[in-house]
Amino acid sequence: MFKLNTNQKIGQYISKLIENSDFKSTRQFCRAYLEVSGVSVNDDELRKMSNRLSAIKKGSKSIQIKDLPVFTQLLDVSCEEILSAGEIRTFNENHMTNYQIAFSDDEKVWQSYINRDDKLILNSDEYNKTVIDYALEFKNYKFLKYLMENNYIWFVSKTPEKDCYLGFGAGTSIKRRKIGLIDDLDAEMKQNDSLRRKMIALAIENKDFDLLEELKAREIPSMYRVNLYGVSQPSFEKYCDIDIVKNLSNADEKVLNYFSKEIEIKPDLYKESVAFMFPMVDNLIELLIQNNNAYAEPILRRCIEHNKNAFKIIKRIKDRKYEQYGYIENNCEFYFSEDGNIISVFDRKKRDGTVTNIISINCDSESFVISELIKDLNKTYNKILNMRPEKGRVQ
């Protein structure tokens, strides 16, 4: 651990590094900074960068996290050296850091980092971030795909239905020589499903349908743990990711079509396949309506059809009658979880039933067609809830 130095001393040290570097002028450094950052190099951007760099040198502004990968790459120093104003130094061979690797687009650099004997790639840094955290933050899609395609990391295991607890069984094949250590990267992959969801957001941006399928982009681990006969259903809410919904709201029709289809899965606690809708489809529809996106209409129609199919199946099970002790009675148990709108019905006599999520929308639209579809959707939702012994409605 090192002590973070003052803005003034950090600025003075950066100024000294630039003076002693191969850059012939501050303007040349600023140009290189913009090029590495993927920013269009023009007089206006150069002027803004020059002013910001001048403020950093004077200590009136602090260096930002987003600057560190670029500064470390251009000046060939570690982030620790910059933030300590030169009090902490490392040898050149150790200059590779999670920041730099996650920002790099050079496969040779990636492979060299992976192959290091000390396996620094498995460590988190002083900010408790791994190389995957930074790669997702910098949207380095090429690097992340390289790691996945070479089986260095995976966000979904080969048996996701068996590993659907903290996530879908994510992990890494990169190991240290010493057995028994718990590595930061491996632990984070296994315990943090938000990494998979961030990767989904990048795959949506890149319209990578093969990767979306591999990531089980329309699914969440809780879907595989629903059951017919338990009062307590697993949580859906904690897996809802507003970034995915925002990315989808700006996606084209092909992506929206993919995410608005029914999903056939077989929960581990249920013997037959069941159909679910994308768990965040209600949030997506509301955002599409808010943005006057025309694709709200076909998604609403699919959700209505899904609710109607669920109603037919549940009603068929509910209408079964059995004679017992001289009485005709129904042997169904209903369960409803508002977290995810999960409804299940269990026939105690036949030991079967069904489970799914049902969709409702709580928003208005100036469009007559959309307003009528919302009413129809909520009507089907209420019809299902009204079959329960204790009726529940949405307004």
Buried (B, 14 or more C-beta within 10 A) or exposed (E): EEEEBEBEBBBBBBBEBBEEBEBEEBBEBBBBBBEBBEEEBEEEBBEEBBEBBBBBBEBEBBBEEEBBBBBBBBBBBBBBBBBBBBEBEEEEEEBBBBBBBBBBEEEEBBEEBBEEEEBBBBBBBEEEBBBBBBBBBBBBBEBBBBBBEEEBBBBBBEEBBEBBBEBBBBBBEBEEEEEEEEBBBBBBBBEBBBBBBBBBBBBBBEEBBEBBEBBBBBBBBBBBBBBBBBEEBBBBEEBBBEEBBBBBBBBEEEBBBBBBBBBEBEBEBBEEEBBBBBBBBBBBBBBBBEEEBEBBBBBBBBBBEBBBBBBEBBEEBBEEEEEEEEEEEBBBBBBBBEEBBBBBBBBEEEEBBBBBBBBBBEEEBEBEEBBEBBEBBBBBBBBBBEBBEEEEEBE
